């Protein structure tokens, strides 16, 4: 699995549209689409917001671990 696939899978697992996630991130939907296609690098600030939004770690998004929910509530 590649980073862009993981981003799309996370979004689909939450039943969210690109527009909904983009609004949360305060970016355009087309920008999120480029992240999901792997045509644009993700800034660190957006990566951190994505991890918060999906309740996961940046390591999971970056494919450094397979543990989706590393933090306990």
PDB file with one MODEL, atoms N, CA, C and O in Angstrom:
MODEL        1
ATOM      1  N   UNK A   1       0.851  -1.178   0.000  1.00  0.00           N
ATOM      2  CA  UNK A   1       0.000   0.000   0.000  1.00  0.00           C
ATOM      3  C   UNK A   1       0.894   1.237   0.000  1.00  0.00           C
ATOM      4  O   UNK A   1       1.959   1.250   0.617  1.00  0.00           O
ATOM      5  N   UNK A   2       0.452   2.255  -0.688  1.00  0.00           N
ATOM      6  CA  UNK A   2       1.189   3.506  -0.757  1.00  0.00           C
ATOM      7  C   UNK A   2       0.476   4.567   0.063  1.00  0.00           C
ATOM      8  O   UNK A   2      -0.699   4.432   0.406  1.00  0.00           O
ATOM      9  N   UNK A   3       1.212   5.623   0.368  1.00  0.00           N
ATOM     10  CA  UNK A   3       0.692   6.715   1.190  1.00  0.00           C
ATOM     11  C   UNK A   3      -0.637   7.240   0.670  1.00  0.00           C
ATOM     12  O   UNK A   3      -1.578   7.408   1.445  1.00  0.00           O
ATOM     13  N   UNK A   4      -0.728   7.499  -0.619  1.00  0.00           N
ATOM     14  CA  UNK A   4      -1.963   8.066  -1.165  1.00  0.00           C
ATOM     15  C   UNK A   4      -3.142   7.110  -0.994  1.00  0.00           C
ATOM     16  O   UNK A   4      -4.269   7.548  -0.763  1.00  0.00           O
ATOM     17  N   UNK A   5      -2.884   5.808  -1.107  1.00  0.00           N
ATOM     18  CA  UNK A   5      -3.957   4.835  -0.889  1.00  0.00           C
ATOM     19  C   UNK A   5      -4.410   4.842   0.562  1.00  0.00           C
ATOM     20  O   UNK A   5      -5.598   4.710   0.854  1.00  0.00           O
ATOM     21  N   UNK A   6      -3.452   4.998   1.467  1.00  0.00           N
ATOM     22  CA  UNK A   6      -3.796   5.025   2.884  1.00  0.00           C
ATOM     23  C   UNK A   6      -4.674   6.244   3.184  1.00  0.00           C
ATOM     24  O   UNK A   6      -5.638   6.137   3.942  1.00  0.00           O
ATOM     25  N   UNK A   7      -4.354   7.389   2.604  1.00  0.00           N
ATOM     26  CA  UNK A   7      -5.172   8.587   2.818  1.00  0.00           C
ATOM     27  C   UNK A   7      -6.602   8.365   2.347  1.00  0.00           C
ATOM     28  O   UNK A   7      -7.556   8.702   3.047  1.00  0.00           O
ATOM     29  N   UNK A   8      -6.736   7.808   1.178  1.00  0.00           N
ATOM     30  CA  UNK A   8      -8.072   7.554   0.633  1.00  0.00           C
ATOM     31  C   UNK A   8      -8.817   6.527   1.479  1.00  0.00           C
ATOM     32  O   UNK A   8     -10.004   6.698   1.760  1.00  0.00           O
ATOM     33  N   UNK A   9      -8.131   5.467   1.884  1.00  0.00           N
ATOM     34  CA  UNK A   9      -8.764   4.437   2.719  1.00  0.00           C
ATOM     35  C   UNK A   9      -9.237   5.013   4.051  1.00  0.00           C
ATOM     36  O   UNK A   9     -10.335   4.693   4.508  1.00  0.00           O
ATOM     37  N   UNK A  10      -8.424   5.854   4.674  1.00  0.00           N
ATOM     38  CA  UNK A  10      -8.829   6.478   5.938  1.00  0.00           C
ATOM     39  C   UNK A  10     -10.102   7.297   5.751  1.00  0.00           C
ATOM     40  O   UNK A  10     -11.025   7.228   6.562  1.00  0.00           O
ATOM     41  N   UNK A  11     -10.135   8.071   4.671  1.00  0.00           N
ATOM     42  CA  UNK A  11     -11.308   8.912   4.406  1.00  0.00           C
ATOM     43  C   UNK A  11     -12.540   8.052   4.151  1.00  0.00           C
ATOM     44  O   UNK A  11     -13.615   8.330   4.681  1.00  0.00           O
ATOM     45  N   UNK A  12     -12.387   7.020   3.349  1.00  0.00           N
ATOM     46  CA  UNK A  12     -13.526   6.155   3.038  1.00  0.00           C
ATOM     47  C   UNK A  12     -13.984   5.360   4.260  1.00  0.00           C
ATOM     48  O   UNK A  12     -15.178   5.105   4.420  1.00  0.00           O
ATOM     49  N   UNK A  13     -13.052   4.970   5.117  1.00  0.00           N
ATOM     50  CA  UNK A  13     -13.424   4.261   6.352  1.00  0.00           C
ATOM     51  C   UNK A  13     -14.305   5.122   7.254  1.00  0.00           C
ATOM     52  O   UNK A  13     -15.131   4.604   8.005  1.00  0.00           O
ATOM     53  N   UNK A  14     -14.124   6.429   7.176  1.00  0.00           N
ATOM     54  CA  UNK A  14     -14.915   7.374   7.978  1.00  0.00           C
ATOM     55  C   UNK A  14     -16.178   7.833   7.242  1.00  0.00           C
ATOM     56  O   UNK A  14     -16.944   8.646   7.760  1.00  0.00           O
ATOM     57  N   UNK A  15     -16.390   7.306   6.031  1.00  0.00           N
ATOM     58  CA  UNK A  15     -17.535   7.702   5.193  1.00  0.00           C
ATOM     59  C   UNK A  15     -17.589   9.211   4.978  1.00  0.00           C
ATOM     60  O   UNK A  15     -18.650   9.828   5.078  1.00  0.00           O
ATOM     61  N   UNK A  16     -16.438   9.790   4.684  1.00  0.00           N
ATOM     62  CA  UNK A  16     -16.340  11.230   4.442  1.00  0.00           C
ATOM     63  C   UNK A  16     -16.029  11.482   2.976  1.00  0.00           C
ATOM     64  O   UNK A  16     -15.368  10.682   2.314  1.00  0.00           O
ATOM     65  N   UNK A  17     -16.517  12.606   2.487  1.00  0.00           N
ATOM     66  CA  UNK A  17     -16.187  13.023   1.128  1.00  0.00           C
ATOM     67  C   UNK A  17     -14.891  13.837   1.159  1.00  0.00           C
ATOM     68  O   UNK A  17     -14.462  14.301   2.215  1.00  0.00           O
ATOM     69  N   UNK A  18     -14.289  13.996   0.009  1.00  0.00           N
ATOM     70  CA  UNK A  18     -13.106  14.850  -0.070  1.00  0.00           C
ATOM     71  C   UNK A  18     -13.446  16.268   0.366  1.00  0.00           C
ATOM     72  O   UNK A  18     -12.639  16.925   1.022  1.00  0.00           O
ATOM     73  N   UNK A  19     -14.615  16.737   0.013  1.00  0.00           N
ATOM     74  CA  UNK A  19     -15.028  18.092   0.377  1.00  0.00           C
ATOM     75  C   UNK A  19     -15.118  18.256   1.888  1.00  0.00           C
ATOM     76  O   UNK A  19     -14.679  19.272   2.425  1.00  0.00           O
ATOM     77  N   UNK A  20     -15.680  17.274   2.578  1.00  0.00           N
ATOM     78  CA  UNK A  20     -15.797  17.354   4.040  1.00  0.00           C
ATOM     79  C   UNK A  20     -14.423  17.427   4.707  1.00  0.00           C
ATOM     80  O   UNK A  20     -14.199  18.241   5.603  1.00  0.00           O
ATOM     81  N   UNK A  21     -13.517  16.574   4.265  1.00  0.00           N
ATOM     82  CA  UNK A  21     -12.180  16.563   4.859  1.00  0.00           C
ATOM     83  C   UNK A  21     -11.433  17.843   4.496  1.00  0.00           C
ATOM     84  O   UNK A  21     -10.759  18.432   5.342  1.00  0.00           O
ATOM     85  N   UNK A  22     -11.549  18.270   3.255  1.00  0.00           N
ATOM     86  CA  UNK A  22     -10.885  19.503   2.828  1.00  0.00           C
ATOM     87  C   UNK A  22     -11.382  20.700   3.630  1.00  0.00           C
ATOM     88  O   UNK A  22     -10.590  21.567   4.000  1.00  0.00           O
ATOM     89  N   UNK A  23     -12.669  20.755   3.899  1.00  0.00           N
ATOM     90  CA  UNK A  23     -13.210  21.852   4.707  1.00  0.00           C
ATOM     91  C   UNK A  23     -12.607  21.847   6.102  1.00  0.00           C
ATOM     92  O   UNK A  23     -12.260  22.906   6.627  1.00  0.00           O
ATOM     93  N   UNK A  24     -12.477  20.680   6.709  1.00  0.00           N
ATOM     94  CA  UNK A  24     -11.861  20.573   8.032  1.00  0.00           C
ATOM     95  C   UNK A  24     -10.415  21.086   8.000  1.00  0.00           C
ATOM     96  O   UNK A  24      -9.957  21.748   8.931  1.00  0.00           O
ATOM     97  N   UNK A  25      -9.714  20.768   6.917  1.00  0.00           N
ATOM     98  CA  UNK A  25      -8.309  21.154   6.782  1.00  0.00           C
ATOM     99  C   UNK A  25      -8.130  22.591   6.299  1.00  0.00           C
ATOM    100  O   UNK A  25      -7.012  23.106   6.279  1.00  0.00           O
ATOM    101  N   UNK A  26      -9.227  23.236   5.911  1.00  0.00           N
ATOM    102  CA  UNK A  26      -9.193  24.597   5.344  1.00  0.00           C
ATOM    103  C   UNK A  26      -8.348  24.646   4.068  1.00  0.00           C
ATOM    104  O   UNK A  26      -7.542  25.555   3.868  1.00  0.00           O
ATOM    105  N   UNK A  27      -8.558  23.639   3.210  1.00  0.00           N
ATOM    106  CA  UNK A  27      -7.902  23.599   1.907  1.00  0.00           C
ATOM    107  C   UNK A  27      -8.969  23.325   0.853  1.00  0.00           C
ATOM    108  O   UNK A  27     -10.102  22.979   1.186  1.00  0.00           O
ATOM    109  N   UNK A  28      -8.606  23.479  -0.415  1.00  0.00           N
ATOM    110  CA  UNK A  28      -9.533  23.159  -1.494  1.00  0.00           C
ATOM    111  C   UNK A  28      -9.635  21.645  -1.669  1.00  0.00           C
ATOM    112  O   UNK A  28      -8.691  20.907  -1.385  1.00  0.00           O
ATOM    113  N   UNK A  29     -10.776  21.206  -2.132  1.00  0.00           N
ATOM    114  CA  UNK A  29     -10.995  19.781  -2.397  1.00  0.00           C
ATOM    115  C   UNK A  29      -9.989  19.274  -3.420  1.00  0.00           C
ATOM    116  O   UNK A  29      -9.527  18.137  -3.320  1.00  0.00           O
ATOM    117  N   UNK A  30      -9.644  20.098  -4.397  1.00  0.00           N
ATOM    118  CA  UNK A  30      -8.688  19.668  -5.421  1.00  0.00           C
ATOM    119  C   UNK A  30      -7.299  19.421  -4.829  1.00  0.00           C
ATOM    120  O   UNK A  30      -6.563  18.558  -5.306  1.00  0.00           O
ATOM    121  N   UNK A  31      -6.947  20.173  -3.800  1.00  0.00           N
ATOM    122  CA  UNK A  31      -5.660  19.965  -3.127  1.00  0.00           C
ATOM    123  C   UNK A  31      -5.652  18.615  -2.424  1.00  0.00           C
ATOM    124  O   UNK A  31      -4.678  17.868  -2.517  1.00  0.00           O
ATOM    125  N   UNK A  32      -6.736  18.303  -1.722  1.00  0.00           N
ATOM    126  CA  UNK A  32      -6.832  16.998  -1.065  1.00  0.00           C
ATOM    127  C   UNK A  32      -6.776  15.880  -2.105  1.00  0.00           C
ATOM    128  O   UNK A  32      -6.140  14.850  -1.879  1.00  0.00           O
ATOM    129  N   UNK A  33      -7.426  16.078  -3.217  1.00  0.00           N
ATOM    130  CA  UNK A  33      -7.400  15.088  -4.291  1.00  0.00           C
ATOM    131  C   UNK A  33      -5.965  14.842  -4.763  1.00  0.00           C
ATOM    132  O   UNK A  33      -5.582  13.701  -5.023  1.00  0.00           O
ATOM    133  N   UNK A  34      -5.182  15.898  -4.870  1.00  0.00           N
ATOM    134  CA  UNK A  34      -3.779  15.756  -5.287  1.00  0.00           C
ATOM    135  C   UNK A  34      -2.968  14.995  -4.247  1.00  0.00           C
ATOM    136  O   UNK A  34      -2.083  14.216  -4.602  1.00  0.00           O
ATOM    137  N   UNK A  35      -3.260  15.212  -2.962  1.00  0.00           N
ATOM    138  CA  UNK A  35      -2.588  14.434  -1.910  1.00  0.00           C
ATOM    139  C   UNK A  35      -2.934  12.957  -2.066  1.00  0.00           C
ATOM    140  O   UNK A  35      -2.062  12.093  -1.984  1.00  0.00           O
ATOM    141  N   UNK A  36      -4.219  12.677  -2.291  1.00  0.00           N
ATOM    142  CA  UNK A  36      -4.671  11.286  -2.404  1.00  0.00           C
ATOM    143  C   UNK A  36      -4.152  10.608  -3.667  1.00  0.00           C
ATOM    144  O   UNK A  36      -4.016   9.385  -3.699  1.00  0.00           O
ATOM    145  N   UNK A  37      -3.863  11.380  -4.698  1.00  0.00           N
ATOM    146  CA  UNK A  37      -3.310  10.820  -5.937  1.00  0.00           C
ATOM    147  C   UNK A  37      -1.788  10.728  -5.892  1.00  0.00           C
ATOM    148  O   UNK A  37      -1.172  10.072  -6.732  1.00  0.00           O
ATOM    149  N   UNK A  38      -1.187  11.392  -4.900  1.00  0.00           N
ATOM    150  CA  UNK A  38       0.264  11.370  -4.779  1.00  0.00           C
ATOM    151  C   UNK A  38       0.978  12.330  -5.702  1.00  0.00           C
ATOM    152  O   UNK A  38       2.180  12.193  -5.927  1.00  0.00           O
ATOM    153  N   UNK A  39       0.255  13.307  -6.243  1.00  0.00           N
ATOM    154  CA  UNK A  39       0.873  14.265  -7.159  1.00  0.00           C
ATOM    155  C   UNK A  39       1.395  15.508  -6.448  1.00  0.00           C
ATOM    156  O   UNK A  39       2.124  16.303  -7.041  1.00  0.00           O
ATOM    157  N   UNK A  40       1.027  15.681  -5.183  1.00  0.00           N
ATOM    158  CA  UNK A  40       1.483  16.817  -4.382  1.00  0.00           C
ATOM    159  C   UNK A  40       1.901  16.311  -3.007  1.00  0.00           C
ATOM    160  O   UNK A  40       1.202  15.505  -2.393  1.00  0.00           O
ATOM    161  N   UNK A  41       3.043  16.788  -2.531  1.00  0.00           N
ATOM    162  CA  UNK A  41       3.496  16.420  -1.187  1.00  0.00           C
ATOM    163  C   UNK A  41       2.608  17.076  -0.140  1.00  0.00           C
ATOM    164  O   UNK A  41       2.087  18.172  -0.344  1.00  0.00           O
ATOM    165  N   UNK A  42       2.447  16.385   0.983  1.00  0.00           N
ATOM    166  CA  UNK A  42       1.596  16.875   2.065  1.00  0.00           C
ATOM    167  C   UNK A  42       2.449  17.675   3.044  1.00  0.00           C
ATOM    168  O   UNK A  42       3.423  17.147   3.581  1.00  0.00           O
ATOM    169  N   UNK A  43       2.102  18.939   3.285  1.00  0.00           N
ATOM    170  CA  UNK A  43       2.842  19.716   4.285  1.00  0.00           C
ATOM    171  C   UNK A  43       2.679  19.103   5.679  1.00  0.00           C
ATOM    172  O   UNK A  43       1.662  18.477   5.978  1.00  0.00           O
ATOM    173  N   UNK A  44       3.673  19.289   6.508  1.00  0.00           N
ATOM    174  CA  UNK A  44       3.651  18.731   7.861  1.00  0.00           C
ATOM    175  C   UNK A  44       2.426  19.180   8.638  1.00  0.00           C
ATOM    176  O   UNK A  44       1.824  18.383   9.358  1.00  0.00           O
ATOM    177  N   UNK A  45       2.051  20.440   8.504  1.00  0.00           N
ATOM    178  CA  UNK A  45       0.890  20.954   9.244  1.00  0.00           C
ATOM    179  C   UNK A  45      -0.390  20.223   8.845  1.00  0.00           C
ATOM    180  O   UNK A  45      -1.235  19.946   9.697  1.00  0.00           O
ATOM    181  N   UNK A  46      -0.539  19.912   7.574  1.00  0.00           N
ATOM    182  CA  UNK A  46      -1.716  19.183   7.091  1.00  0.00           C
ATOM    183  C   UNK A  46      -1.646  17.727   7.541  1.00  0.00           C
ATOM    184  O   UNK A  46      -2.664  17.143   7.911  1.00  0.00           O
ATOM    185  N   UNK A  47      -0.468  17.149   7.511  1.00  0.00           N
ATOM    186  CA  UNK A  47      -0.290  15.771   7.970  1.00  0.00           C
ATOM    187  C   UNK A  47      -0.734  15.629   9.426  1.00  0.00           C
ATOM    188  O   UNK A  47      -1.419  14.670   9.779  1.00  0.00           O
ATOM    189  N   UNK A  48      -0.345  16.577  10.259  1.00  0.00           N
ATOM    190  CA  UNK A  48      -0.735  16.543  11.677  1.00  0.00           C
ATOM    191  C   UNK A  48      -2.245  16.692  11.836  1.00  0.00           C
ATOM    192  O   UNK A  48      -2.850  16.009  12.663  1.00  0.00           O
ATOM    193  N   UNK A  49      -2.856  17.574  11.056  1.00  0.00           N
ATOM    194  CA  UNK A  49      -4.311  17.748  11.118  1.00  0.00           C
ATOM    195  C   UNK A  49      -5.036  16.482  10.662  1.00  0.00           C
ATOM    196  O   UNK A  49      -6.056  16.105  11.238  1.00  0.00           O
ATOM    197  N   UNK A  50      -4.510  15.832   9.632  1.00  0.00           N
ATOM    198  CA  UNK A  50      -5.113  14.583   9.157  1.00  0.00           C
ATOM    199  C   UNK A  50      -5.049  13.505  10.235  1.00  0.00           C
ATOM    200  O   UNK A  50      -6.018  12.776  10.447  1.00  0.00           O
ATOM    201  N   UNK A  51      -3.922  13.405  10.907  1.00  0.00           N
ATOM    202  CA  UNK A  51      -3.785  12.412  11.978  1.00  0.00           C
ATOM    203  C   UNK A  51      -4.795  12.686  13.090  1.00  0.00           C
ATOM    204  O   UNK A  51      -5.409  11.755  13.611  1.00  0.00           O
ATOM    205  N   UNK A  52      -4.968  13.947  13.453  1.00  0.00           N
ATOM    206  CA  UNK A  52      -5.959  14.302  14.477  1.00  0.00           C
ATOM    207  C   UNK A  52      -7.371  13.966  14.002  1.00  0.00           C
ATOM    208  O   UNK A  52      -8.167  13.394  14.747  1.00  0.00           O
ATOM    209  N   UNK A  53      -7.671  14.322  12.769  1.00  0.00           N
ATOM    210  CA  UNK A  53      -9.010  14.113  12.213  1.00  0.00           C
ATOM    211  C   UNK A  53      -9.385  12.631  12.198  1.00  0.00           C
ATOM    212  O   UNK A  53     -10.504  12.256  12.545  1.00  0.00           O
ATOM    213  N   UNK A  54      -8.432  11.802  11.791  1.00  0.00           N
ATOM    214  CA  UNK A  54      -8.701  10.368  11.683  1.00  0.00           C
ATOM    215  C   UNK A  54      -8.367   9.602  12.967  1.00  0.00           C
ATOM    216  O   UNK A  54      -8.489   8.378  13.010  1.00  0.00           O
ATOM    217  N   UNK A  55      -7.949  10.320  14.007  1.00  0.00           N
ATOM    218  CA  UNK A  55      -7.610   9.704  15.296  1.00  0.00           C
ATOM    219  C   UNK A  55      -6.562   8.601  15.130  1.00  0.00           C
ATOM    220  O   UNK A  55      -6.714   7.490  15.638  1.00  0.00           O
ATOM    221  N   UNK A  56      -5.519   8.934  14.421  1.00  0.00           N
ATOM    222  CA  UNK A  56      -4.422   8.001  14.200  1.00  0.00           C
ATOM    223  C   UNK A  56      -3.109   8.748  14.352  1.00  0.00           C
ATOM    224  O   UNK A  56      -3.093   9.909  14.762  1.00  0.00           O
ATOM    225  N   UNK A  57      -2.019   8.093  14.027  1.00  0.00           N
ATOM    226  CA  UNK A  57      -0.710   8.738  14.134  1.00  0.00           C
ATOM    227  C   UNK A  57      -0.197   9.137  12.756  1.00  0.00           C
ATOM    228  O   UNK A  57      -0.622   8.601  11.733  1.00  0.00           O
ATOM    229  N   UNK A  58       0.717  10.082  12.759  1.00  0.00           N
ATOM    230  CA  UNK A  58       1.360  10.445  11.498  1.00  0.00           C
ATOM    231  C   UNK A  58       2.164   9.253  10.970  1.00  0.00           C
ATOM    232  O   UNK A  58       2.292   9.079   9.758  1.00  0.00           O
ATOM    233  N   UNK A  59       2.702   8.440  11.867  1.00  0.00           N
ATOM    234  CA  UNK A  59       3.435   7.243  11.431  1.00  0.00           C
ATOM    235  C   UNK A  59       2.535   6.297  10.644  1.00  0.00           C
ATOM    236  O   UNK A  59       2.972   5.698   9.661  1.00  0.00           O
ATOM    237  N   UNK A  60       1.287   6.161  11.069  1.00  0.00           N
ATOM    238  CA  UNK A  60       0.358   5.300  10.338  1.00  0.00           C
ATOM    239  C   UNK A  60       0.104   5.871   8.942  1.00  0.00           C
ATOM    240  O   UNK A  60       0.129   5.137   7.954  1.00  0.00           O
ATOM    241  N   UNK A  61      -0.136   7.166   8.865  1.00  0.00           N
ATOM    242  CA  UNK A  61      -0.384   7.792   7.561  1.00  0.00           C
ATOM    243  C   UNK A  61       0.840   7.651   6.658  1.00  0.00           C
ATOM    244  O   UNK A  61       0.710   7.415   5.457  1.00  0.00           O
ATOM    245  N   UNK A  62       2.024   7.797   7.241  1.00  0.00           N
ATOM    246  CA  UNK A  62       3.265   7.743   6.465  1.00  0.00           C
ATOM    247  C   UNK A  62       3.764   6.322   6.197  1.00  0.00           C
ATOM    248  O   UNK A  62       4.849   6.130   5.649  1.00  0.00           O
ATOM    249  N   UNK A  63       2.955   5.323   6.592  1.00  0.00           N
ATOM    250  CA  UNK A  63       3.276   3.919   6.314  1.00  0.00           C
ATOM    251  C   UNK A  63       4.460   3.414   7.134  1.00  0.00           C
ATOM    252  O   UNK A  63       5.157   2.490   6.714  1.00  0.00           O
ATOM    253  N   UNK A  64       4.688   4.004   8.284  1.00  0.00           N
ATOM    254  CA  UNK A  64       5.789   3.563   9.146  1.00  0.00           C
ATOM    255  C   UNK A  64       5.322   2.550  10.182  1.00  0.00           C
ATOM    256  O   UNK A  64       6.137   1.948  10.881  1.00  0.00           O
ATOM    257  N   UNK A  65       4.003   2.362  10.278  1.00  0.00           N
ATOM    258  CA  UNK A  65       3.426   1.369  11.175  1.00  0.00           C
ATOM    259  C   UNK A  65       2.106   0.893  10.584  1.00  0.00           C
ATOM    260  O   UNK A  65       1.500   1.574   9.757  1.00  0.00           O
ATOM    261  N   UNK A  66       1.678  -0.265  11.013  1.00  0.00           N
ATOM    262  CA  UNK A  66       0.382  -0.785  10.581  1.00  0.00           C
ATOM    263  C   UNK A  66      -0.659  -0.665  11.683  1.00  0.00           C
ATOM    264  O   UNK A  66      -1.801  -1.094  11.513  1.00  0.00           O
ATOM    265  N   UNK A  67      -0.270  -0.084  12.806  1.00  0.00           N
ATOM    266  CA  UNK A  67      -1.181   0.085  13.934  1.00  0.00           C
ATOM    267  C   UNK A  67      -2.001   1.360  13.733  1.00  0.00           C
ATOM    268  O   UNK A  67      -1.499   2.473  13.892  1.00  0.00           O
ATOM    269  N   UNK A  68      -3.262   1.171  13.382  1.00  0.00           N
ATOM    270  CA  UNK A  68      -4.117   2.304  13.026  1.00  0.00           C
ATOM    271  C   UNK A  68      -4.462   3.187  14.216  1.00  0.00           C
ATOM    272  O   UNK A  68      -4.492   4.411  14.083  1.00  0.00           O
ATOM    273  N   UNK A  69      -4.718   2.602  15.359  1.00  0.00           N
ATOM    274  CA  UNK A  69      -5.115   3.359  16.551  1.00  0.00           C
ATOM    275  C   UNK A  69      -4.079   3.157  17.658  1.00  0.00           C
ATOM    276  O   UNK A  69      -4.324   2.407  18.603  1.00  0.00           O
ATOM    277  N   UNK A  70      -2.931   3.816  17.549  1.00  0.00           N
ATOM    278  CA  UNK A  70      -1.863   3.584  18.521  1.00  0.00           C
ATOM    279  C   UNK A  70      -2.102   4.221  19.883  1.00  0.00           C
ATOM    280  O   UNK A  70      -1.434   3.879  20.859  1.00  0.00           O
ATOM    281  N   UNK A  71      -3.051   5.144  19.948  1.00  0.00           N
ATOM    282  CA  UNK A  71      -3.279   5.869  21.195  1.00  0.00           C
ATOM    283  C   UNK A  71      -4.566   5.413  21.849  1.00  0.00           C
ATOM    284  O   UNK A  71      -5.597   5.284  21.189  1.00  0.00           O
ATOM    285  N   UNK A  72      -4.506   5.176  23.117  1.00  0.00           N
ATOM    286  CA  UNK A  72      -5.705   4.793  23.859  1.00  0.00           C
ATOM    287  C   UNK A  72      -6.362   6.043  24.406  1.00  0.00           C
ATOM    288  O   UNK A  72      -5.690   7.016  24.748  1.00  0.00           O
ATOM    289  N   UNK A  73      -7.691   6.005  24.485  1.00  0.00           N
ATOM    290  CA  UNK A  73      -8.424   7.155  25.018  1.00  0.00           C
ATOM    291  C   UNK A  73      -8.410   7.142  26.511  1.00  0.00           C
ATOM    292  O   UNK A  73      -8.977   8.034  27.141  1.00  0.00           O
TER     293      UNK A  73
ENDMDL
END
